[in-house]
Amino acid sequence: MPENWPSARELMTPRPITLSTDAPVSKALGLMRSEGIHEIPILRNGRLAGMITYDSIARRSNLTLSTKVEHLMVLPPLITASTRYPEIARELLSVGLRGAPVVGKKGELLGIVSRTDLIRVLPDLSEISQHRIEEVASPANVVLREDDPCAPLLNQVRMLEEHPIPVQDRTGRIVGAVGLADLGRLLWRRSVPGKRDAPVPTDISGVTVGAIMNSPPLTVPPGATAGDAARAMSRAKVSSAFVVDGERAVGVVAQSDLLGLAVGRGEVPPELSDVYVQIHGLRGSGDPDALAEIDQLVAKGLKRVAHHAHPTLLSIGVSPHAARSGDATVHARLQTDRGIYFATVTGWNFYASVTAVLDDISEQVQRDHESAEHRRKGQPGRRRPVDEAPADPEIERKIRAATSDSDADE
């Protein structure tokens, strides 16, 4: 990997905040809120045992805040001080973490490196910072209103893990955003030292989106670059931005979208089984049969693409249509060593739509490959006369075969 990619040693925050395995969840939440962090390394006898994350807590809204953090720990990826930027991005995205511990040769905790650390230096990385924001942004198809109730958001936790949802006022103007942390503040209260944990509200039906939204939201204009968005996120200390055309949100870009540009850079092309795949907005995504079917469709699609390019990251977004029951739009974005490809299909059959977008992208990649081959073959020493039409490859093959046979007869 090129030496110009920064390493974890250069990016990490040394001496991070940690907790012991017997610390209560309430203490973890208090630290996350006061310090503005989403992950905390957990130590057992001074050695790294795992991490507690905001996401892992959010999935368990009915837990008791006195629960020990060791019961909610996740295993982080292995990142060493010499791990480079693209590999750090791939590891964080593949496990869905916003940060991960950096360990030494003996497994000791050296620091923590986060998506925010990577975003901070992204504007200085010319290989990825000049991509247009439209190449990585997801459509902003789900929009909330200030007077919408918060209760339905409890079923949107998976979506909120990916990026916040824009909030409009009655005139359609974007005025705020609701993310996972905003929902968390509604579900849990900071514990009071020396007292019992404050009770979790049992009825949130009267709470509106406007009461918990983060305002004003960070916005970027169409045509901005990945570097512009990363710089704005770092300055505002947020993890996402909305692409706004006029007063309407047309897209949303998160830290994960920007970091996806670095996946596979400077590395040996990954095997198909190692290509990073992310799927947004899929309802019932915990169904093993559905996941198995999707996995097979994606594998077949990537196999076709691999004949002509090296895929590194596939992002699929699903946007249900409220007006047409059962219909949904499937958006796909594939990053390869040849470039970034897009496709969109709308229909009632999700699996057929996934197949269609992968077929479309495969055809785009194949056309680019064939065009590149024609350009390469069109640069020999002999210059083709202007009145000489290019030969059909199949006819040319038959002529060569026939000519060889005639030469042999002679």
N, C-alpha and C positions, 0 to 999 in steps of 0.2 A: 504494500500500500504506500502511496506517495508520502514523503515525509512532511509535506505542507499541511496535511490534515492534523489538527490539534489532538492531543492525547487527553485521556481522563485526568492525568496528573495536572495538566494545564487548565482543565475546565472545572474540576471538582471543588466543592466547598469542604475544606478540612475541618476536623473536629465537629462533626454534625451533632445535632440534638439526638439523644438516644433514650430508650426506656428499657427497663428490665422486664422479663417475661411475666412477672406478677403484678405489673402496673395495671390499674383499671382503665377501661375504655374512656371514661370521662376525662382522665388526665391526658390521654392521647388527643381527644377532641379539643381540649382546652389549648394544648400546645399548637395543634394545627391551625386553629383560629388566630391565636395571638401572634404566631410566627409566620402565618401565610404559607404553610407547607402542606403537602398532601401525603407524604410518606415519612415514616420514622423507623429507623433501624432498631431492632429489638435484640438485646444482648442477654446471654445466659452465662453467668460467671465471667463476664468481661469479653466473651467471644460472640461473634455474630450468629444469631439463631434464626433470623428472618426479618420481615418488615410488616408493619401495620399500615394500611392505606385507608384513605378516606372512602374509596370505592368499596372496599371490603366491609366497612362499617355501614355504608349506605344501603347495601343489599340486605342488612339485618336490622330494619327499623324497629323491630319488636324486642331487641335485646335489652338487657338490663345494663345500665351504664357502669355498674360495678363489676361487670364481666372482665376477666383478665385478658390482656391483649394477646397472650399466647394462644388463645382459642380462635383468634381471627388472623393469625399470621399467614403471610404468603411467602413463598420461596423466591427470592430475587435472582436475576441472571448473574453470572460470574463476570465481573468487570474488574480488570487489573489496571494499575497505573499507566501501563503502556498501551491500553486499548485505544484505538483511534476513532475519530468522530463517526465515520459511516457505520462501523460495527456497533458503537454505543447506540446510535439511532436505531439500528436494526434490532438490537436486543431489547430496548425499551418498548418499541412498537410491538414486537412479537409477543410480549407478555402483558401488554397493556398498562405498564407502569409509567408514572410521570418522573420517577427517579429511582436510582439503584445505588447500593453501596459500592465503594471502590475498596478492594481488599489487597493486602500485601501478600508476599510469598508464603507467609505462615498463616494466612487466613485472618490476619488482624485487620480491623477496620481503619482505613486511612482517611476516608471522606465519603461524600455522597455526590453523585453527578445527576443532574436533572434535565428534563426537556428545556426548562428555562435557561439553564447554563448553555445548552446547545443553541437555542434561539438567539441568545445574546451575541454570539460570534458569527451567526449565519450571514449577516450583511457583508462580512469581510471575506467570505468564501465565494470567489467569483464563479466557480464551477456550478453553483446552484442558485446564487442570489439573484441572477438576472432573469430567471423564469417568470413569466407573467402569472399573476395571481389566479387568472381564470383557468390555468392548467391544473391547479391543485384544489381549488375551492369546490365545495359541495353545494348543490342547490338548496336554497332556503325555502323548502316546500312546507315545512311546519311552522306556523306563525301563531303566536298567542296575542290576546288582547288584555289590556290592563284590568278589565272587570271580569275576566275568566276566573273560575274557582281553581284553587291549587290542588284539590284532591286528585284529579285525573293525572297529575304529574307523577304520582306514586307509581303509575304504570309506565312511566317514560324514563325510568332510571337508566336503562341501558343506553337510550338516546342521549341523555344528559351526560353520561360518561364520555361520549364522543365529542360533543360540542354543545354550547348553550343554545337556547331557542330564542329568536327575536320576539320582542313585544311591541305591538303597535297601539297607538291611541285610536280614538273613534274616527279620526280623519285618515287613517292608514299610514301615518308617519311613525317611523321606528323610534321608540323612546327609551327602550331598555332591553335587557336580556336576562334570562333565568338559566342558571347553571346548577350543577350538582351541589355546590357549596351553599347556594341560596336555599335549595330545598332542605339541605342538612340543618341549616339554622332554624328552620321551621320545626324539624322533628326532634332536635336535641338542644337542651339548654346547657350552658356551662355549669359544671358542678361547683358548689360553694365549699371551699376548704373547711373541714371540721363539721360539715353537715351532710345530710343524706342528699343524694342526687335529686335534682329537680325532676318532677314527673314529666313524662313524655305526653304531649297533648293527644287526647284520644279522638277529638273531633276538630278537623281543620276545614270543614265544609264552608265555614264563613270567611275563610281567609282568601283574598284575591291575589292574582298574580302581581298586580301593581304594588302590593304591600311588601313583597319579598324580592322584586326584581332589582337588578343592578343597573343604575342609570347615572349618566348617559352611557350608551354602549360605544365601544371602539369601532370605528368604521374606516374603510379604505375605498378609494374610487376604482372603478373598472380601469384596467390598464396598469395598475400598480404592480410592482415586482415583488417577488418573494422577499427580497431584502428590505423593501419598503415596509411590508407587513411585519416582518420580524423586528425591525427597528421600532415600529409603532407599538407592538406588543410589549417589548422590553421597557419602553418609556412609560407605558401605562400600567405595567405590572399585571397584565392579564394574559390568558392563555388562548384567546381567539379574537377574531375580528369579523365584522360583517362587510361584505362587498355591497355598497349602496349606490344605486343609480337613481339620482334625484333624491327622493325620500323613501324609496322602496328597496328592501333588502333582497338582492338577487342571488346572494351566495353567502356562505360562511366558511371561513378558513381557520383551522385550529393548528396548534403547535404540531400535532401529529401529521397534518397534511404537509407542512413545510419540511419536516424532518424526513418524510418519505422521499423527498428529492435526493437525499444523501444515501439512501439504502442501495447497496450494491456498487457504489462508486469506489473505484480503485481496488476492488476485490475480484477474485476469480469468480466468473459467472456461476451463480448457485445452481445446484441440481433442482429439478422441478419440485421435488418434495420440500425444498427449502425456500421456495418463493413465498414472500410474505403476502398473505391475503387478508383483507379486512372487509367486513360486510356491515353496512349501517342500515338501521331502520327496519330490520326484519322482525316481524312479530312471530312469537313462538319459536325463537331461535334456540330454545333449550331442547327442542324435540330432536332426539338422536336420529330418527329416520330422515327428517328433513335435512339435518346437517350432513348425513351420509350421502343423500341424493345431490345436494349442492356440491359436496366435495368431489363427487364423480364428474359432475358437469364441468367444474372448474379444471379438474385434472385433464379432461379431454380437450378443453379449450386451450390450455397452456401447452399441451403436447403439440397441437397444431401450430401454435405460435413459435415454439422452439425450433421448428424446421427452418425458420427464417431470421430469428432474433433471440436474444437471451432475456427472458422476462425477469424482472426483479421485484415488482410490487403490483398487486392487483387490488383495486378498490371498487367495491360494488355498493351502490346506494339504492334503497327501495323507498319510493314515495307513494303511499296509498292515495287514491283519489276519493275524497269524501262525496263528491257529486255523483260518481258512478260506482255503485257497489261492486266490489270485487276487483276493479281495475287498479293497476299500479304502474308507475313508471320506474323502470330499472335503468340506472345510470352506471356505466362502467368506465374506469380509467386504468390503463395499463402502462407501467413504466418499463422500458426495455433499454438495451444498450443502443438502440437506434433512435429512441425518442419516446414521447408520450402519446398515447392513442386514446380516443374517446368514442363512445357509442351510447345511444339511448333508444330504448324500445318501450312502448306502452301496450299493455294487454291484460287480460284477466288471468292468464296462466303464468305464474311466476317462473316456473322451471323452463317453460318455453321462451320466456323473455330473457332469462339468463343465457340460455343457449344461443339466442339470436344476437345478443350484444357481443358474446364471445366470438361468434361466427363473423360478425361485422369487423371486429378488431383484428381477427386473424386474416381476413381478406385485405385490410388496410396494410398490415405488416407485410403480407406477401407481395402486394403491389409495390411497396417501397423497396423490398428486397430485389424484385425483378427489375425495377427502374435503375437501382444501383448497379446491378449486374450488366444491364444494357449499356449504361454509361461507361462502365469499366471496359467492356468489350468493344465499345465504340471509340477507343483511343489507341488503336494499333498504329504501327508505322505507316501502313498504306492508308492514304486518304480516300474515302469513298467518293466517286464522282457524284455530282448533284443529281444526275438522271438515273442513278442506280438505286433502285428500291431495295430496302432491307429484306433479306430472304426470310420466309417463314421457317422457324427452327425445324419443324417436322419435315417439311419438303426438303430443306437443306440436308437433313440427315439421310433421307432416302436417296437423294442425288449422290451424296458421298458414298453410300453403300453400293449403289449401282455402278458408279465410276470405279470403285475398288474391284468389283467383280469383273468389269470389262478389262481393267488393267491385268488382272490375273489370267484371263483367257488369252490375252495377247502374249 
